[in-house]
Amino acid sequence: ADRTYQPDGSLTPRRHPKAVIHDIHAAARQVISMVKDRMVTTVEGTVVPLRADTICVHGDHPGAVSFVSRLRKQLEDEGIVLRPAGDRFG
């Protein structure tokens, strides 16, 4: 949820200045697009297909817990049902 993507569908390397998404609204828009449209907008602005089975948020920055709580609320407000990893059929 908090990382940008490359045109080949891979994560943007951490050394890239735009590798990490710090804005909760931008992260939520990205995840919503990944879940509902199965697409992601790359760091270069192109749109590529991407099927996500899980959502990862990196906890190695200050405010990670608050970020996840706010992200969860925005996703639930969009009608996206969140389940624990491995719980494919809820």
C-alpha positions in Angstrom: 0.0 0.0 0.0 2.8 2.4 0.8 5.2 1.7 -2.1 5.1 2.8 -5.7 5.4 0.5 -8.7 7.5 0.3 -11.9 6.1 -0.1 -15.4 6.9 -3.9 -15.2 4.8 -4.3 -12.1 7.7 -4.5 -9.7 8.1 -2.3 -6.6 10.1 0.9 -7.1 13.5 0.4 -5.5 13.8 2.0 -2.0 16.7 4.2 -3.2 14.3 6.0 -5.6 13.1 9.3 -4.1 9.4 8.4 -4.9 9.6 4.8 -3.7 7.5 5.3 -0.6 4.0 6.7 -0.4 3.6 8.9 2.7 0.2 10.4 1.9 -2.6 8.2 3.3 -5.1 9.3 0.6 -2.6 8.4 -2.2 -2.0 5.0 -0.6 -5.7 4.4 -0.3 -6.4 5.4 -3.9 -3.6 3.0 -5.1 -5.0 0.1 -3.1 -8.6 0.8 -4.2 -7.5 0.8 -7.8 -5.5 -2.4 -7.3 -8.5 -4.2 -5.7 -11.4 -2.8 -7.7 -9.7 -2.3 -11.1 -6.8 -4.7 -10.9 -4.6 -1.8 -12.1 -1.8 0.3 -10.6 -0.5 3.7 -11.7 3.3 3.5 -11.9 5.8 6.0 -10.6 6.1 7.2 -14.2 2.4 7.7 -14.5 1.5 4.8 -16.8 -1.2 2.3 -15.8 -0.4 -1.4 -15.7 -2.4 -4.5 -14.7 -1.7 -5.8 -11.3 -3.5 -8.5 -9.3 -2.9 -8.1 -5.6 -3.7 -11.0 -3.2 -2.4 -9.2 -0.1 -1.7 -5.7 1.0 1.6 -4.9 2.7 2.4 -1.8 4.7 5.9 -1.3 5.9 6.2 -0.7 9.6 9.7 0.8 9.6 8.7 4.4 9.7 7.2 6.6 12.5 3.4 6.7 12.4 3.0 3.3 10.7 0.3 2.1 13.1 -1.7 5.3 12.6 -1.2 5.0 8.8 -2.6 1.4 8.8 -5.6 2.4 10.9 -6.5 5.3 8.6 -5.9 3.1 5.5 -8.1 0.4 6.9 -10.9 2.9 7.5 -10.7 4.3 4.0 -10.8 0.9 2.4 -13.7 -0.2 4.5 -15.5 3.0 3.6 -15.1 1.9 -0.1 -16.7 -1.4 0.7 -13.5 -3.4 0.6 -13.6 -6.4 3.0 -10.2 -7.0 4.7 -9.3 -10.5 5.9 -6.2 -11.9 7.6 -3.5 -13.2 5.2 -4.3 -16.8 4.3 -8.0 -16.4 4.8 -9.0 -16.6 1.1 -12.6 -17.4 1.6 -13.4 -15.6 4.8 
